[in-house]
Amino acid sequence: MDSGRRHGTRVVAALVALLVLAGCGSGSDGGDDATVSDAAAPAPARERAAGAPDEAQAGVGAPGEAQGNAGTAVDTRVDQRAIIYTGSIRVQVDDVDAAARDAAATATRAGGFVGGDQRRSSDADAVAELQLRVPAERFYAVVEELAGLGRQERREIATQDVTEETIDLDARITSQRARVESARRLLARATSISDLVSLENELARREADLASLEAKKQRLGDLTALSTITVTLVGPDVTPVEEENRMGFLAGLSGGWKVFLASMVVLLTVLGAILPWLLVFGVPVAALWWWSRRRRRTDPVPALVAPVGTPPPPGVSAPPPVPGARSAP
């Protein structure tokens, strides 16, 4: 019985071992087959297979969400750059003063302000030039609103990327602050008068350089945060830009005629200014001069030659007689 049981146990152990070996062999064969199939597959297929999990994870959302995320990333990169926006626009309007008020209100609504305001005349040939400072993110919207005030004649927009200059200023400011702190530590440890004087001068120079760099950084920050728009509002009688830039005989004739009319206006203005003075002082002076001239004509002229035979006045000798002259009877 014992020998039979031992024999049965050995048989069962042998079967279990055979099963284990068979399982290992099948697993290794499957892995080899997979490896061979992967190696035999074309390169694009292997790349797709390798990138399948990433693509599956990336494709969880809808295609529109993926495009939206990509656009947000691009906008973020643009927003991180320091860009100065400047623009100028010329608009012809019917009422310059009303349009100027609307332009100022547009800048105020956008979060900006009016930096300058120059106006000339108040008639149909009036001109108003406003300098508006608006936030950079509202730059293009404000320009479009200004163009809607009337008929746009000219628009110029320029941008300047100062990102590298801003980064360079930040690095220089950090370095200069470290130099200032170093000079202050050396000044605190100075023991002689000469060292104190030299270190104080050096500290003052470094602090001045630091203040200059910080002022430049503040100026750049102001220019990038607030854009500048120069808007020119002209009345309906102002010469358009196209006519101002014309060349040729007709353009010269038109310009000369306008200069002549302007000169006549100036001449008449001067004449109108001096006419009251002429009436008050010129007329009496002219009348007095005419009266004195007429009186001079009516007065008898005294004789300048004495009659013949009249004795000379006392103290004056008589002239010698002229030979051959006949004496008076």
Phi and psi restraints in degrees (value plus and minus 20) as a CYANA .aco file:
   2 ASP   PHI     -82.7   -42.7
   2 ASP   PSI     -62.5   -22.5
   3 SER   PHI     -85.3   -45.3
   3 SER   PSI     -56.6   -16.6
   4 GLY   PHI     -86.8   -46.8
   4 GLY   PSI     -60.6   -20.6
   5 ARG   PHI     -84.8   -44.8
   5 ARG   PSI     -62.3   -22.3
   6 ARG   PHI     -82.8   -42.8
   6 ARG   PSI     -58.5   -18.5
   7 HIS   PHI     -85.1   -45.1
   7 HIS   PSI     -61.3   -21.3
   8 GLY   PHI     -85.0   -45.0
   8 GLY   PSI     -58.0   -18.0
   9 THR   PHI     -84.0   -44.0
   9 THR   PSI     -60.5   -20.5
  10 ARG   PHI     -84.0   -44.0
  10 ARG   PSI     -59.0   -19.0
  11 VAL   PHI     -84.3   -44.3
  11 VAL   PSI     -64.0   -24.0
  12 VAL   PHI     -82.8   -42.8
  12 VAL   PSI     -61.6   -21.6
  13 ALA   PHI     -83.1   -43.1
  13 ALA   PSI     -58.9   -18.9
  14 ALA   PHI     -85.5   -45.5
  14 ALA   PSI     -59.4   -19.4
  15 LEU   PHI     -86.0   -46.0
  15 LEU   PSI     -62.0   -22.0
  16 VAL   PHI     -81.6   -41.6
  16 VAL   PSI     -61.6   -21.6
  17 ALA   PHI     -83.1   -43.1
  17 ALA   PSI     -61.1   -21.1
  18 LEU   PHI     -83.7   -43.7
  18 LEU   PSI     -59.4   -19.4
  19 LEU   PHI     -84.4   -44.4
  19 LEU   PSI     -61.4   -21.4
  20 VAL   PHI     -82.6   -42.6
  20 VAL   PSI     -63.8   -23.8
  21 LEU   PHI     -83.7   -43.7
  21 LEU   PSI     -59.5   -19.5
  22 ALA   PHI     -84.9   -44.9
  22 ALA   PSI     -60.8   -20.8
  23 GLY   PHI     -83.9   -43.9
  23 GLY   PSI     -62.8   -22.8
  24 CYS   PHI     -82.1   -42.1
  24 CYS   PSI     -61.1   -21.1
  25 GLY   PHI     -84.9   -44.9
  25 GLY   PSI     -61.4   -21.4
  26 SER   PHI     -85.8   -45.8
  26 SER   PSI     -58.9   -18.9
  27 GLY   PHI     -83.3   -43.3
  27 GLY   PSI     -64.8   -24.8
  28 SER   PHI     -85.9   -45.9
  28 SER   PSI     -54.7   -14.7
  29 ASP   PHI     -85.7   -45.7
  29 ASP   PSI     -61.8   -21.8
  30 GLY   PHI     -82.6   -42.6
  30 GLY   PSI     -61.0   -21.0
  31 GLY   PHI     -84.4   -44.4
  31 GLY   PSI     -60.8   -20.8
  32 ASP   PHI     -84.0   -44.0
  32 ASP   PSI     -61.0   -21.0
  33 ASP   PHI     -83.2   -43.2
  33 ASP   PSI     -61.8   -21.8
  34 ALA   PHI     -82.8   -42.8
  34 ALA   PSI     -61.0   -21.0
  35 THR   PHI     -84.3   -44.3
  35 THR   PSI     -63.8   -23.8
  36 VAL   PHI     -84.4   -44.4
  36 VAL   PSI     -63.4   -23.4
  37 SER   PHI     -84.4   -44.4
  37 SER   PSI     -57.6   -17.6
  38 ASP   PHI     -85.5   -45.5
  38 ASP   PSI     -61.4   -21.4
  39 ALA   PHI     -87.6   -47.6
  39 ALA   PSI     -54.3   -14.3
  40 ALA   PHI    -100.0   -60.0
  40 ALA   PSI     -36.5     3.5
  41 ALA   PHI     -88.8   -48.8
  41 ALA   PSI     129.9   169.9
  42 PRO   PHI     -84.8   -44.8
  42 PRO   PSI     139.9   179.9
  43 ALA   PHI     -79.9   -39.9
  43 ALA   PSI     -64.9   -24.9
  44 PRO   PHI     -79.8   -39.8
  44 PRO   PSI     -56.8   -16.8
  45 ALA   PHI     -85.7   -45.7
  45 ALA   PSI     -62.4   -22.4
  46 ARG   PHI     -82.3   -42.3
  46 ARG   PSI     -58.4   -18.4
  47 GLU   PHI     -86.6   -46.6
  47 GLU   PSI     -58.9   -18.9
  48 ARG   PHI     -87.0   -47.0
  48 ARG   PSI     -58.7   -18.7
  49 ALA   PHI     -86.6   -46.6
  49 ALA   PSI     -59.7   -19.7
  50 ALA   PHI     -88.3   -48.3
  50 ALA   PSI     -55.1   -15.1
  51 GLY   PHI    -111.4   -71.4
  51 GLY   PSI     -17.5    22.5
  52 ALA   PHI     -81.0   -41.0
  52 ALA   PSI     -65.0   -25.0
  53 PRO   PHI     -82.1   -42.1
  53 PRO   PSI     -62.4   -22.4
  54 ASP   PHI     -83.2   -43.2
  54 ASP   PSI     -61.6   -21.6
  55 GLU   PHI     -86.4   -46.4
  55 GLU   PSI     -56.4   -16.4
  56 ALA   PHI     -84.6   -44.6
  56 ALA   PSI     -60.8   -20.8
  57 GLN   PHI     -88.7   -48.7
  57 GLN   PSI     -60.4   -20.4
  58 ALA   PHI     -89.6   -49.6
  58 ALA   PSI     -47.4    -7.4
  59 GLY   PHI    -112.3   -72.3
  59 GLY   PSI      -4.3    35.7
  60 VAL   PHI     -84.2   -44.2
  60 VAL   PSI     -61.7   -21.7
  61 GLY   PHI    -100.6   -60.6
  61 GLY   PSI     156.8   196.8
  62 ALA   PHI     -97.4   -57.4
  62 ALA   PSI     140.4   180.4
  63 PRO   PHI     -79.8   -39.8
  63 PRO   PSI     -56.5   -16.5
  64 GLY   PHI     -83.4   -43.4
  64 GLY   PSI     -56.7   -16.7
  65 GLU   PHI     -86.3   -46.3
  65 GLU   PSI     -58.1   -18.1
  66 ALA   PHI     -84.3   -44.3
  66 ALA   PSI     -62.2   -22.2
  67 GLN   PHI     -86.6   -46.6
  67 GLN   PSI     -56.9   -16.9
  68 GLY   PHI     -85.2   -45.2
  68 GLY   PSI     -60.2   -20.2
  69 ASN   PHI     -83.5   -43.5
  69 ASN   PSI     -60.8   -20.8
  70 ALA   PHI     -83.2   -43.2
  70 ALA   PSI     -62.1   -22.1
  71 GLY   PHI     -84.6   -44.6
  71 GLY   PSI     -57.4   -17.4
  72 THR   PHI     -83.6   -43.6
  72 THR   PSI     -58.9   -18.9
  73 ALA   PHI     -83.3   -43.3
  73 ALA   PSI     -61.7   -21.7
  74 VAL   PHI     -84.7   -44.7
  74 VAL   PSI     -65.0   -25.0
  75 ASP   PHI     -81.1   -41.1
  75 ASP   PSI     -57.0   -17.0
  76 THR   PHI     -84.0   -44.0
  76 THR   PSI     -61.8   -21.8
  77 ARG   PHI     -84.5   -44.5
  77 ARG   PSI     -57.9   -17.9
  78 VAL   PHI     -88.3   -48.3
  78 VAL   PSI     -61.0   -21.0
  79 ASP   PHI     -84.8   -44.8
  79 ASP   PSI     -45.5    -5.5
  80 GLN   PHI     -97.2   -57.2
  80 GLN   PSI     -29.7    10.3
  81 ARG   PHI    -110.6   -70.6
  81 ARG   PSI     131.6   171.6
  82 ALA   PHI    -117.1   -77.1
  82 ALA   PSI      89.8   129.8
  83 ILE   PHI    -145.2  -105.2
  83 ILE   PSI     113.0   153.0
  84 ILE   PHI    -120.3   -80.3
  84 ILE   PSI     102.0   142.0
  85 TYR   PHI    -124.1   -84.1
  85 TYR   PSI     109.9   149.9
  86 THR   PHI    -154.6  -114.6
  86 THR   PSI     124.0   164.0
  87 GLY   PHI    -172.5  -132.5
  87 GLY   PSI     137.4   177.4
  88 SER   PHI    -159.8  -119.8
  88 SER   PSI     122.8   162.8
  89 ILE   PHI    -164.1  -124.1
  89 ILE   PSI     121.3   161.3
  90 ARG   PHI    -140.3  -100.3
  90 ARG   PSI     106.6   146.6
  91 VAL   PHI    -151.1  -111.1
  91 VAL   PSI     113.6   153.6
  92 GLN   PHI    -114.7   -74.7
  92 GLN   PSI     107.3   147.3
  93 VAL   PHI    -150.0  -110.0
  93 VAL   PSI     144.8   184.8
  94 ASP   PHI     -99.9   -59.9
  94 ASP   PSI     -59.7   -19.7
  95 ASP   PHI    -143.5  -103.5
  95 ASP   PSI      88.6   128.6
  96 VAL   PHI     -88.0   -48.0
  96 VAL   PSI     -63.1   -23.1
  97 ASP   PHI     -83.6   -43.6
  97 ASP   PSI     -63.8   -23.8
  98 ALA   PHI     -85.5   -45.5
  98 ALA   PSI     -60.7   -20.7
  99 ALA   PHI     -86.2   -46.2
  99 ALA   PSI     -55.0   -15.0
 100 ALA   PHI     -85.6   -45.6
 100 ALA   PSI     -59.3   -19.3
 101 ARG   PHI     -85.0   -45.0
 101 ARG   PSI     -59.8   -19.8
 102 ASP   PHI     -85.5   -45.5
 102 ASP   PSI     -59.1   -19.1
 103 ALA   PHI     -84.3   -44.3
 103 ALA   PSI     -62.7   -22.7
 104 ALA   PHI     -83.6   -43.6
 104 ALA   PSI     -59.7   -19.7
 105 ALA   PHI     -86.3   -46.3
 105 ALA   PSI     -55.9   -15.9
 106 THR   PHI     -82.7   -42.7
 106 THR   PSI     -63.7   -23.7
 107 ALA   PHI     -85.5   -45.5
 107 ALA   PSI     -58.3   -18.3
 108 THR   PHI     -87.1   -47.1
 108 THR   PSI     -61.9   -21.9
 109 ARG   PHI     -83.3   -43.3
 109 ARG   PSI     -51.8   -11.8
 110 ALA   PHI     -98.0   -58.0
 110 ALA   PSI     -23.4    16.6
 111 GLY   PHI      73.9   113.9
 111 GLY   PSI      -5.7    34.3
 112 GLY   PHI    -131.2   -91.2
 112 GLY   PSI    -176.5  -136.5
 113 PHE   PHI    -176.8  -136.8
 113 PHE   PSI     151.4   191.4
 114 VAL   PHI    -114.3   -74.3
 114 VAL   PSI      97.1   137.1
 115 GLY   PHI    -108.2   -68.2
 115 GLY   PSI     -40.5    -0.5
 116 GLY   PHI    -182.6  -142.6
 116 GLY   PSI     129.0   169.0
 117 ASP   PHI    -167.8  -127.8
 117 ASP   PSI      94.1   134.1
 118 GLN   PHI    -146.8  -106.8
 118 GLN   PSI     110.2   150.2
 119 ARG   PHI    -153.5  -113.5
 119 ARG   PSI     129.0   169.0
 120 ARG   PHI    -155.1  -115.1
 120 ARG   PSI     107.8   147.8
 121 SER   PHI      43.6    83.6
 121 SER   PSI     154.2   194.2
 122 SER   PHI    -159.8  -119.8
 122 SER   PSI      -5.8    34.2
 123 ASP   PHI    -117.7   -77.7
 123 ASP   PSI    -177.7  -137.7
 124 ALA   PHI     -90.3   -50.3
 124 ALA   PSI     -37.2     2.8
 125 ASP   PHI    -121.7   -81.7
 125 ASP   PSI       5.2    45.2
 126 ALA   PHI     -91.3   -51.3
 126 ALA   PSI     132.5   172.5
 127 VAL   PHI    -157.5  -117.5
 127 VAL   PSI     114.3   154.3
 128 ALA   PHI    -151.8  -111.8
 128 ALA   PSI     111.5   151.5
 129 GLU   PHI    -142.0  -102.0
 129 GLU   PSI      98.4   138.4
 130 LEU   PHI    -138.0   -98.0
 130 LEU   PSI     120.4   160.4
 131 GLN   PHI    -129.9   -89.9
 131 GLN   PSI      93.4   133.4
 132 LEU   PHI    -126.5   -86.5
 132 LEU   PSI     118.4   158.4
 133 ARG   PHI    -134.1   -94.1
 133 ARG   PSI      96.2   136.2
 134 VAL   PHI    -149.0  -109.0
 134 VAL   PSI     136.0   176.0
 135 PRO   PHI     -79.4   -39.4
 135 PRO   PSI     127.3   167.3
 136 ALA   PHI     -81.3   -41.3
 136 ALA   PSI     -56.3   -16.3
 137 GLU   PHI     -91.2   -51.2
 137 GLU   PSI     -34.5     5.5
 138 ARG   PHI    -126.9   -86.9
 138 ARG   PSI      -8.4    31.6
 139 PHE   PHI     -80.9   -40.9
 139 PHE   PSI     -77.6   -37.6
 140 TYR   PHI     -86.5   -46.5
 140 TYR   PSI     -55.0   -15.0
 141 ALA   PHI     -84.5   -44.5
 141 ALA   PSI     -60.8   -20.8
 142 VAL   PHI     -86.8   -46.8
 142 VAL   PSI     -59.9   -19.9
 143 VAL   PHI     -80.7   -40.7
 143 VAL   PSI     -61.7   -21.7
 144 GLU   PHI     -85.6   -45.6
 144 GLU   PSI     -59.4   -19.4
 145 GLU   PHI     -84.9   -44.9
 145 GLU   PSI     -59.1   -19.1
 146 LEU   PHI     -86.7   -46.7
 146 LEU   PSI     -57.1   -17.1
 147 ALA   PHI     -85.4   -45.4
 147 ALA   PSI     -45.6    -5.6
 148 GLY   PHI    -100.9   -60.9
 148 GLY   PSI     -20.6    19.4
 149 LEU   PHI     -92.7   -52.7
 149 LEU   PSI     -41.9    -1.9
 150 GLY   PHI    -191.1  -151.1
 150 GLY   PSI    -161.9  -121.9
 151 ARG   PHI    -118.8   -78.8
 151 ARG   PSI      96.1   136.1
 152 GLN   PHI     -93.8   -53.8
 152 GLN   PSI     109.6   149.6
 153 GLU   PHI    -125.4   -85.4
 153 GLU   PSI     -51.9   -11.9
 154 ARG   PHI    -174.3  -134.3
 154 ARG   PSI     123.9   163.9
 155 ARG   PHI    -164.4  -124.4
 155 ARG   PSI     109.7   149.7
 156 GLU   PHI    -154.0  -114.0
 156 GLU   PSI     107.0   147.0
 157 ILE   PHI    -148.8  -108.8
 157 ILE   PSI     114.3   154.3
 158 ALA   PHI    -155.3  -115.3
 158 ALA   PSI     127.1   167.1
 159 THR   PHI    -148.0  -108.0
 159 THR   PSI     129.4   169.4
 160 GLN   PHI    -156.8  -116.8
 160 GLN   PSI      99.8   139.8
 161 ASP   PHI    -108.1   -68.1
 161 ASP   PSI      95.2   135.2
 162 VAL   PHI    -135.6   -95.6
 162 VAL   PSI       8.2    48.2
 163 THR   PHI     -83.4   -43.4
 163 THR   PSI     -68.3   -28.3
 164 GLU   PHI     -82.8   -42.8
 164 GLU   PSI     -59.5   -19.5
 165 GLU   PHI     -85.4   -45.4
 165 GLU   PSI     -57.5   -17.5
 166 THR   PHI     -86.1   -46.1
 166 THR   PSI     -63.3   -23.3
 167 ILE   PHI     -83.4   -43.4
 167 ILE   PSI     -61.4   -21.4
 168 ASP   PHI     -83.7   -43.7
 168 ASP   PSI     -60.2   -20.2
 169 LEU   PHI     -85.0   -45.0
 169 LEU   PSI     -59.9   -19.9
 170 ASP   PHI     -80.3   -40.3
 170 ASP   PSI     -63.9   -23.9
 171 ALA   PHI     -85.3   -45.3
 171 ALA   PSI     -61.6   -21.6
 172 ARG   PHI     -87.7   -47.7
 172 ARG   PSI     -56.7   -16.7
 173 ILE   PHI     -85.5   -45.5
 173 ILE   PSI     -62.3   -22.3
 174 THR   PHI     -81.6   -41.6
 174 THR   PSI     -65.4   -25.4
 175 SER   PHI     -84.6   -44.6
 175 SER   PSI     -60.4   -20.4
 176 GLN   PHI     -88.5   -48.5
 176 GLN   PSI     -55.9   -15.9
 177 ARG   PHI     -83.4   -43.4
 177 ARG   PSI     -58.8   -18.8
 178 ALA   PHI     -84.2   -44.2
 178 ALA   PSI     -59.0   -19.0
 179 ARG   PHI     -85.9   -45.9
 179 ARG   PSI     -57.6   -17.6
 180 VAL   PHI     -85.0   -45.0
 180 VAL   PSI     -64.5   -24.5
 181 GLU   PHI     -82.9   -42.9
 181 GLU   PSI     -58.7   -18.7
 182 SER   PHI     -83.5   -43.5
 182 SER   PSI     -62.0   -22.0
 183 ALA   PHI     -85.8   -45.8
 183 ALA   PSI     -56.2   -16.2
 184 ARG   PHI     -86.3   -46.3
 184 ARG   PSI     -59.2   -19.2
 185 ARG   PHI     -85.5   -45.5
 185 ARG   PSI     -61.7   -21.7
 186 LEU   PHI     -84.7   -44.7
 186 LEU   PSI     -58.1   -18.1
 187 LEU   PHI     -85.5   -45.5
 187 LEU   PSI     -54.7   -14.7
 188 ALA   PHI     -88.5   -48.5
 188 ALA   PSI     -45.9    -5.9
 189 ARG   PHI    -117.8   -77.8
 189 ARG   PSI     -16.3    23.7
 190 ALA   PHI     -88.7   -48.7
 190 ALA   PSI     123.4   163.4
 191 THR   PHI    -138.2   -98.2
 191 THR   PSI     -41.5    -1.5
 192 SER   PHI    -133.4   -93.4
 192 SER   PSI     141.3   181.3
 193 ILE   PHI     -85.8   -45.8
 193 ILE   PSI     -61.9   -21.9
 194 SER   PHI     -82.0   -42.0
 194 SER   PSI     -61.5   -21.5
 195 ASP   PHI     -85.0   -45.0
 195 ASP   PSI     -59.6   -19.6
 196 LEU   PHI     -81.4   -41.4
 196 LEU   PSI     -64.7   -24.7
 197 VAL   PHI     -85.1   -45.1
 197 VAL   PSI     -67.5   -27.5
 198 SER   PHI     -84.8   -44.8
 198 SER   PSI     -60.6   -20.6
 199 LEU   PHI     -90.0   -50.0
 199 LEU   PSI     -55.7   -15.7
 200 GLU   PHI     -84.9   -44.9
 200 GLU   PSI     -61.4   -21.4
 201 ASN   PHI     -83.2   -43.2
 201 ASN   PSI     -62.8   -22.8
 202 GLU   PHI     -86.1   -46.1
 202 GLU   PSI     -59.9   -19.9
 203 LEU   PHI     -84.9   -44.9
 203 LEU   PSI     -61.2   -21.2
 204 ALA   PHI     -83.0   -43.0
 204 ALA   PSI     -61.0   -21.0
 205 ARG   PHI     -84.1   -44.1
 205 ARG   PSI     -63.2   -23.2
 206 ARG   PHI     -87.5   -47.5
 206 ARG   PSI     -58.0   -18.0
 207 GLU   PHI     -86.4   -46.4
 207 GLU   PSI     -56.4   -16.4
 208 ALA   PHI     -85.3   -45.3
 208 ALA   PSI     -62.2   -22.2
 209 ASP   PHI     -82.4   -42.4
 209 ASP   PSI     -60.2   -20.2
 210 LEU   PHI     -84.7   -44.7
 210 LEU   PSI     -62.2   -22.2
 211 ALA   PHI     -83.5   -43.5
 211 ALA   PSI     -56.9   -16.9
 212 SER   PHI     -85.9   -45.9
 212 SER   PSI     -63.7   -23.7
 213 LEU   PHI     -83.9   -43.9
 213 LEU   PSI     -61.3   -21.3
 214 GLU   PHI     -86.4   -46.4
 214 GLU   PSI     -54.2   -14.2
 215 ALA   PHI     -86.2   -46.2
 215 ALA   PSI     -60.5   -20.5
 216 LYS   PHI     -83.1   -43.1
 216 LYS   PSI     -61.8   -21.8
 217 LYS   PHI     -84.1   -44.1
 217 LYS   PSI     -60.0   -20.0
 218 GLN   PHI     -86.1   -46.1
 218 GLN   PSI     -58.2   -18.2
 219 ARG   PHI     -84.4   -44.4
 219 ARG   PSI     -64.9   -24.9
 220 LEU   PHI     -82.6   -42.6
 220 LEU   PSI     -61.0   -21.0
 221 GLY   PHI     -82.2   -42.2
 221 GLY   PSI     -57.8   -17.8
 222 ASP   PHI     -87.1   -47.1
 222 ASP   PSI     -60.9   -20.9
 223 LEU   PHI     -89.0   -49.0
 223 LEU   PSI     -55.7   -15.7
 224 THR   PHI     -98.7   -58.7
 224 THR   PSI     -51.3   -11.3
 225 ALA   PHI     -97.6   -57.6
 225 ALA   PSI     -58.5   -18.5
 226 LEU   PHI    -139.6   -99.6
 226 LEU   PSI      98.9   138.9
 227 SER   PHI    -104.7   -64.7
 227 SER   PSI     138.7   178.7
 228 THR   PHI    -132.4   -92.4
 228 THR   PSI     107.7   147.7
 229 ILE   PHI    -145.1  -105.1
 229 ILE   PSI     103.2   143.2
 230 THR   PHI    -122.8   -82.8
 230 THR   PSI      92.4   132.4
 231 VAL   PHI    -130.3   -90.3
 231 VAL   PSI     109.5   149.5
 232 THR   PHI    -132.2   -92.2
 232 THR   PSI      99.3   139.3
 233 LEU   PHI    -128.0   -88.0
 233 LEU   PSI     103.4   143.4
 234 VAL   PHI    -142.0  -102.0
 234 VAL   PSI     130.8   170.8
 235 GLY   PHI     -97.3   -57.3
 235 GLY   PSI     154.6   194.6
 236 PRO   PHI     -88.9   -48.9
 236 PRO   PSI     -40.6    -0.6
 237 ASP   PHI    -113.9   -73.9
 237 ASP   PSI     -19.5    20.5
 238 VAL   PHI     -98.1   -58.1
 238 VAL   PSI     120.6   160.6
 239 THR   PHI     -83.1   -43.1
 239 THR   PSI     109.2   149.2
 240 PRO   PHI     -83.7   -43.7
 240 PRO   PSI     144.3   184.3
 241 VAL   PHI     -84.7   -44.7
 241 VAL   PSI     -55.9   -15.9
 242 GLU   PHI     -83.8   -43.8
 242 GLU   PSI     -59.2   -19.2
 243 GLU   PHI     -93.2   -53.2
 243 GLU   PSI     -50.5   -10.5
 244 GLU   PHI     -86.4   -46.4
 244 GLU   PSI     -48.8    -8.8
 245 ASN   PHI    -115.2   -75.2
 245 ASN   PSI     -12.3    27.7
 246 ARG   PHI     -93.7   -53.7
 246 ARG   PSI     134.3   174.3
 247 MET   PHI    -150.5  -110.5
 247 MET   PSI     138.7   178.7
 248 GLY   PHI     100.7   140.7
 248 GLY   PSI    -198.5  -158.5
 249 PHE   PHI     -85.0   -45.0
 249 PHE   PSI     -66.8   -26.8
 250 LEU   PHI     -84.1   -44.1
 250 LEU   PSI     -58.3   -18.3
 251 ALA   PHI     -85.1   -45.1
 251 ALA   PSI     -60.7   -20.7
 252 GLY   PHI     -86.0   -46.0
 252 GLY   PSI     -60.2   -20.2
 253 LEU   PHI     -83.9   -43.9
 253 LEU   PSI     -63.2   -23.2
 254 SER   PHI     -83.4   -43.4
 254 SER   PSI     -61.8   -21.8
 255 GLY   PHI     -85.3   -45.3
 255 GLY   PSI     -60.6   -20.6
 256 GLY   PHI     -84.8   -44.8
 256 GLY   PSI     -59.3   -19.3
 257 TRP   PHI     -84.5   -44.5
 257 TRP   PSI     -60.2   -20.2
 258 LYS   PHI     -85.2   -45.2
 258 LYS   PSI     -58.2   -18.2
 259 VAL   PHI     -86.3   -46.3
 259 VAL   PSI     -59.5   -19.5
 260 PHE   PHI     -82.3   -42.3
 260 PHE   PSI     -65.7   -25.7
 261 LEU   PHI     -82.6   -42.6
 261 LEU   PSI     -59.8   -19.8
 262 ALA   PHI     -85.1   -45.1
 262 ALA   PSI     -58.6   -18.6
 263 SER   PHI     -85.3   -45.3
 263 SER   PSI     -60.8   -20.8
 264 MET   PHI     -83.8   -43.8
 264 MET   PSI     -58.8   -18.8
 265 VAL   PHI     -81.6   -41.6
 265 VAL   PSI     -63.1   -23.1
 266 VAL   PHI     -84.3   -44.3
 266 VAL   PSI     -62.7   -22.7
 267 LEU   PHI     -82.4   -42.4
 267 LEU   PSI     -65.2   -25.2
 268 LEU   PHI     -85.9   -45.9
 268 LEU   PSI     -54.0   -14.0
 269 THR   PHI     -84.0   -44.0
 269 THR   PSI     -64.0   -24.0
 270 VAL   PHI     -84.9   -44.9
 270 VAL   PSI     -61.3   -21.3
 271 LEU   PHI     -83.6   -43.6
 271 LEU   PSI     -61.6   -21.6
 272 GLY   PHI     -84.2   -44.2
 272 GLY   PSI     -50.4   -10.4
 273 ALA   PHI     -93.5   -53.5
 273 ALA   PSI     -55.5   -15.5
 274 ILE   PHI    -113.8   -73.8
 274 ILE   PSI     -30.3     9.7
 275 LEU   PHI     -81.3   -41.3
 275 LEU   PSI     -63.6   -23.6
 276 PRO   PHI     -79.1   -39.1
 276 PRO   PSI     -56.9   -16.9
 277 TRP   PHI     -86.6   -46.6
 277 TRP   PSI     -57.3   -17.3
 278 LEU   PHI     -85.8   -45.8
 278 LEU   PSI     -59.5   -19.5
 279 LEU   PHI     -88.1   -48.1
 279 LEU   PSI     -57.8   -17.8
 280 VAL   PHI     -97.7   -57.7
 280 VAL   PSI     -63.8   -23.8
 281 PHE   PHI    -127.9   -87.9
 281 PHE   PSI     -53.1   -13.1
 282 GLY   PHI     -91.2   -51.2
 282 GLY   PSI     -61.0   -21.0
 283 VAL   PHI     -84.4   -44.4
 283 VAL   PSI     -67.9   -27.9
 284 PRO   PHI     -81.7   -41.7
 284 PRO   PSI     -59.8   -19.8
 285 VAL   PHI     -85.0   -45.0
 285 VAL   PSI     -61.8   -21.8
 286 ALA   PHI     -85.0   -45.0
 286 ALA   PSI     -59.0   -19.0
 287 ALA   PHI     -86.1   -46.1
 287 ALA   PSI     -60.6   -20.6
 288 LEU   PHI     -84.5   -44.5
 288 LEU   PSI     -60.8   -20.8
 289 TRP   PHI     -85.1   -45.1
 289 TRP   PSI     -60.5   -20.5
 290 TRP   PHI     -86.2   -46.2
 290 TRP   PSI     -60.1   -20.1
 291 TRP   PHI     -86.5   -46.5
 291 TRP   PSI     -61.8   -21.8
 292 SER   PHI     -86.4   -46.4
 292 SER   PSI     -54.7   -14.7
 293 ARG   PHI     -88.8   -48.8
 293 ARG   PSI     -61.8   -21.8
 294 ARG   PHI     -87.3   -47.3
 294 ARG   PSI     -58.8   -18.8
 295 ARG   PHI     -84.4   -44.4
 295 ARG   PSI     -57.2   -17.2
 296 ARG   PHI     -84.3   -44.3
 296 ARG   PSI     -53.0   -13.0
 297 ARG   PHI     -93.0   -53.0
 297 ARG   PSI     -54.5   -14.5
 298 THR   PHI    -101.9   -61.9
 298 THR   PSI     -43.3    -3.3
 299 ASP   PHI     -89.4   -49.4
 299 ASP   PSI     118.9   158.9
 300 PRO   PHI     -89.4   -49.4
 300 PRO   PSI     125.2   165.2
 301 VAL   PHI    -108.5   -68.5
 301 VAL   PSI     104.0   144.0
 302 PRO   PHI     -86.5   -46.5
 302 PRO   PSI     129.3   169.3
 303 ALA   PHI     -90.1   -50.1
 303 ALA   PSI     113.1   153.1
 304 LEU   PHI    -119.2   -79.2
 304 LEU   PSI     -32.4     7.6
 305 VAL   PHI    -136.9   -96.9
 305 VAL   PSI     107.9   147.9
 306 ALA   PHI     -94.0   -54.0
 306 ALA   PSI     127.3   167.3
 307 PRO   PHI     -82.9   -42.9
 307 PRO   PSI     138.5   178.5
 308 VAL   PHI     -88.7   -48.7
 308 VAL   PSI     118.5   158.5
 309 GLY   PHI      70.4   110.4
 309 GLY   PSI     -26.8    13.2
 310 THR   PHI     -95.1   -55.1
 310 THR   PSI     107.6   147.6
 311 PRO   PHI     -84.3   -44.3
 311 PRO   PSI     126.8   166.8
 312 PRO   PHI     -87.3   -47.3
 312 PRO   PSI     137.2   177.2
 313 PRO   PHI     -84.4   -44.4
 313 PRO   PSI     138.8   178.8
 314 PRO   PHI     -79.8   -39.8
 314 PRO   PSI     118.0   158.0
 315 GLY   PHI      69.0   109.0
 315 GLY   PSI     -22.2    17.8
 316 VAL   PHI    -137.1   -97.1
 316 VAL   PSI     104.6   144.6
 317 SER   PHI     -98.0   -58.0
 317 SER   PSI     128.7   168.7
 318 ALA   PHI     -94.5   -54.5
 318 ALA   PSI     122.5   162.5
 319 PRO   PHI     -87.7   -47.7
 319 PRO   PSI     132.2   172.2
 320 PRO   PHI     -86.3   -46.3
 320 PRO   PSI     129.2   169.2
 321 PRO   PHI     -86.5   -46.5
 321 PRO   PSI     124.7   164.7
 322 VAL   PHI    -103.1   -63.1
 322 VAL   PSI     109.5   149.5
 323 PRO   PHI     -81.8   -41.8
 323 PRO   PSI     116.0   156.0
 324 GLY   PHI      62.2   102.2
 324 GLY   PSI     -23.7    16.3
 325 ALA   PHI    -100.7   -60.7
 325 ALA   PSI     122.6   162.6
 326 ARG   PHI    -107.5   -67.5
 326 ARG   PSI     115.9   155.9
 327 SER   PHI    -100.4   -60.4
 327 SER   PSI     138.5   178.5
 328 ALA   PHI     -92.6   -52.6
 328 ALA   PSI     124.8   164.8
